[in-house]
Amino acid sequence: MNTVELSEFSKIIFSQREFFNNGKTKDVNFRIEQLKILKQAISEYEQAIIQALQADLHKPEFEIYATEIFSIKEIDYVIKNLFNWTKPRKAAVPWEFFSYSAKIYPEPLGVVLIIGAWNYPFQLIISPLIGAIAAGNCAVIKPSELAPHTSSIIAEMITKYFEPTYIAALEGGIETSQKLLAEKFDHIFFTGGTAVGKIIMEAAAKHLTPVTLELGGKSPCIVDTDINLEHTVRRITWGKFLNAGQTCIAPDYLLVNKKIKQNLVDGLQKCLKEFYGDNPVHSPDYARIINQKQFDRLVNFLKDGEVIIGGETKPSERYIAPTLIDHVSLEHPIMQEEIFGPILPIIEYTDIAEAIALINSRPKPLALYLFSQNENLQKRVLQETSSGGVCINDTVMQFGVSSLPFGGVGDSGIGSYHGKASFDTFSHDKSVLQNSFWLELKWRYAPYKGKLAFLKRLLGQK
C-alpha cells in the first residue's frame, strides 16, 4: 500500500502548488490533453478495474460498465464543451455604467483534495477528478480504503500516467485522511456519509477551505395509482438492488398508494425472481456487502417489520438476499437511518398529502422518486418537497445525465457536480469590470456640495 507520511504529504502539496503556479494547467489545450490521457489510462486498465471491483464488491461486469467505467462518456462530454466553458462571459451593466464593460472569467482554484467512497470506488473518484482537471487544477485523490483492490488499481493507474506534482493518488485509512485534512487545500470534494461529512467540513473550516459534500439520506419513492405497473416494478427493482442496494441514490423506502399496494408487492416479488432467480445467492448478477461491519448493520434491520420476500443471509459471503419488508414503523431503526443495502421497506398511504408530510418531516434526501402519469400530482410533489434531485417514472438514471447537476441539499450534501457543474465546482468565477478613458464624469468625486440631489435622482429617489 502506497501510504505516505505527513512530511511527504506536505512535500506533495507544496510541489503541486509550484506546478500550479507555473500556469501550465491554465492552458485549455493542456487540460484537454490530460483528459485524453485519463481516458487512455481507463481503457488500458479496464480489465484490472473490473477484477478489482469484483474482488471488492462482487460486482457483475454489466454493472461495472454501466455505473463505473461509464466515466469515459463524461470525459468525451467535457472535452467537447471545455473551450466554451472556459471563455469569459459577458455580464450586463446598468445604464448608469454606460462607459463600462463587465465579464466573468472562470479560473482554477489551485490544489484540490478528492476523497472517494467505497460503494462506487472507481467512479466516485474519477468523476470529480474529471471536473478538477477540466477546471485547470492540480489534485490529490484519496480512494476509499474499504475497497482496497480498487484503491490499489487507481493508485497504480494514476501514478503511471500522471506526475505527482500534478495529480497524486494517496492510499491509506482514517489516519491518512486525517493527515490530509490537516493540510491546506483550495477545495475539498468528499463523497460519503453525513457523519464523516461533518468531520470533513469541520477540518476544512480551520483553513476556510470550501467543500463539496456528496452525502446521502433516505431517498423516498412515491408510487401513485396512475402508472404502468410492469415498467414501475422493473425500474424500482433495478434501482434498489443495483450493487446490492449500496447506492446513495437508491430508493430507500417506498410510499405506495393503498389502492395499488398489493399489485405492486406482487409485481416486485415476481420481478426479483425474474432478475435474480429463485435463489439470488447463486445469481452472477447480484453483488455482495462491502464488509462485515456493514453486513452486521444491515442484518439488524431484518428484525424490523415483516419480511415479504428475501431475508436470507450468508455471512461467509456477506450475502443478504434482496428483501421486501412490510409493516414497518417510522420508529424502527430501519426508518431512522439510510439503509444502504438490499432491504426495501414498503409504507402505504391513502392521500398524497400524507406521503408529502412524511417526506417533509425528515432531513432533505439526495433523491426523490415519483411514479405517476398525473401531471398535477407531479407538480404538487415537485412544489411541496425539497431534495437534491428528482426522477419521475424511473430510478437512479438521473445520475448518468451529464447536463444535470448532481448533488444534495441540507443533510444530503453541499454543492453539485457532473458535466458543467463539475467544471463550475472546481472553478472560481472572477468578476472583471473595465472602464474606458473616453469619458470622465466628475459627479462621484469630492467635494460633494451640490451633487446629492443628482445622486438621489440616479437612485430613483425624489
Secondary structure as UniProt FT lines:
FT   HELIX           6..21
FT   TURN            22..23
FT   HELIX           24..26
FT   HELIX           28..44
FT   HELIX           46..57
FT   HELIX           61..67
FT   TURN            68..70
FT   HELIX           71..86
FT   STRAND          89..91
FT   HELIX           95..97
FT   TURN            98..99
FT   STRAND          100..108
FT   STRAND          111..115
FT   TURN            121..122
FT   HELIX           123..135
FT   STRAND          138..142
FT   TURN            145..146
FT   HELIX           148..161
FT   TURN            164..166
FT   STRAND          167..169
FT   HELIX           174..181
FT   STRAND          187..191
FT   HELIX           194..205
FT   TURN            206..208
FT   STRAND          211..214
FT   STRAND          220..223
FT   HELIX           229..241
FT   HELIX           242..245
FT   TURN            248..249
FT   STRAND          253..257
FT   HELIX           258..260
FT   HELIX           261..276
FT   HELIX           280..282
FT   TURN            284..285
FT   HELIX           292..301
FT   TURN            302..303
FT   STRAND          306..309
FT   STRAND          313..314
FT   HELIX           315..317
FT   STRAND          319..320
FT   STRAND          323..326
FT   TURN            330..331
FT   HELIX           333..335
FT   STRAND          343..349
FT   HELIX           352..360
FT   STRAND          367..371
FT   HELIX           375..384
FT   STRAND          389..392
FT   HELIX           397..400
FT   TURN            402..403
FT   STRAND          406..407
FT   HELIX           410..412
FT   STRAND          413..414
FT   STRAND          416..417
FT   HELIX           420..425
FT   STRAND          427..435
FT   HELIX           442..444
FT   TURN            449..451
FT   HELIX           452..458
FT   TURN            459..460
//
